[in-house]
Amino acid sequence: MRDPYQTLGVTRTASDKEVKEAFKKLARKFHPDLHPDDKAAEEKFKDISAANDLLRDKEKRRRFDAGEIDADGAERPQERFYRDFADGGANASHAAREGFASNEDLEEFLRRAFASGGPRGPETFQTRGQDVSYVLPVQFMEAVNGAQRTVTLPEGKTLQVTIPEGAEDRQMLRLRGQGMAGFGGGMAGDAYVELHVEPHPFFHRKDDNIHVEVPVTLKEAMLGARIEVPTISGPVTMTIPKGSNTGTTLRLRDKGIRNRKTGQRGHQLITLKAVLPSAEELDLVAFLETWQPKYPYHPRKEMSA
């Protein structure tokens, strides 16, 4: 992989927030779901995911900046390391001269050095595997109720992901041990799945409450009515008070999102929108033309200079 800073288009002094924003922007552009048959986009997504994994980990980023690991997270040969195995035989001296082209070369060198009776004896060189990242689009109702999803990570690994009830947009799920395999028997890295909750046609979430705008007829608003309204748990019947106006807000208790910590549900807040009938309702038009309000009102009073 090329330099992770170049891959994400950030400087070496970029803050964690700048790195995160750069990754999100590129991930949305090259996500495999948006380019199902584009191998180049798939490879680009793998590169930016790997770069983000490295730079998001403070210790890995520090070690990369210090030249201790390469862009793939592999250990770089150190002069001190060569001195430790200076007496390890011809294989060790050859490795010191030539360096290592890959993790496999380093592992083979260590195996030979130990087999040749190196000064440290039979040890195992281990490193933890890289973390991987994935952006998972989820439908609004999946986030509300929870769901099971199968995702394919950039390197081809398939995972079962549990979306918790009440999941929020941009929520990060951590799947321990589901990242890249470790080196030399080291622990596997973790997989991080960021949820992107898609908007709903009429439900809107704010904290644990659900907001929805409900149209009502002029007659329903003026005279009151019993109407059916949608909720995230199914339709319910509610009462529209007589004399309701556009902007009137009514509350349905415990019809919102279940709080993950307390277990209590939020509420559903319904904002009414009075919709006028067609101008072809001639009887209504004729009535309004001659109507003289008994109780005059001034809807623009507060706008007067």
Secondary structure, DSSP 8 states (H G I E B T S, - for coil): ---HHHHHT--TT--HHHHHHHHHHHHHHH-TTT-TT-HHHHHHHHHHHHHHHHHHSHHHHHHHHTTSB-TTS-B---HHHHHHTTTS-HHHHHHHHH--SSHHHHHHHHHHHHHTT-TT-S----B----EEEEEEE-HHHHHH-EEEEEE-TTS-EEEEEE-TT--TT-EEEETT-SS--BTT-----EEEEEEE---SS-EEETTEEEEEEEEEHHHHHH-EEEEE--TT--EEEEE-TT--TT-EEEETT-S-B-TTT--B--EEEEEEEE---TT-HHHHHHHHH---SS---TTGGG--
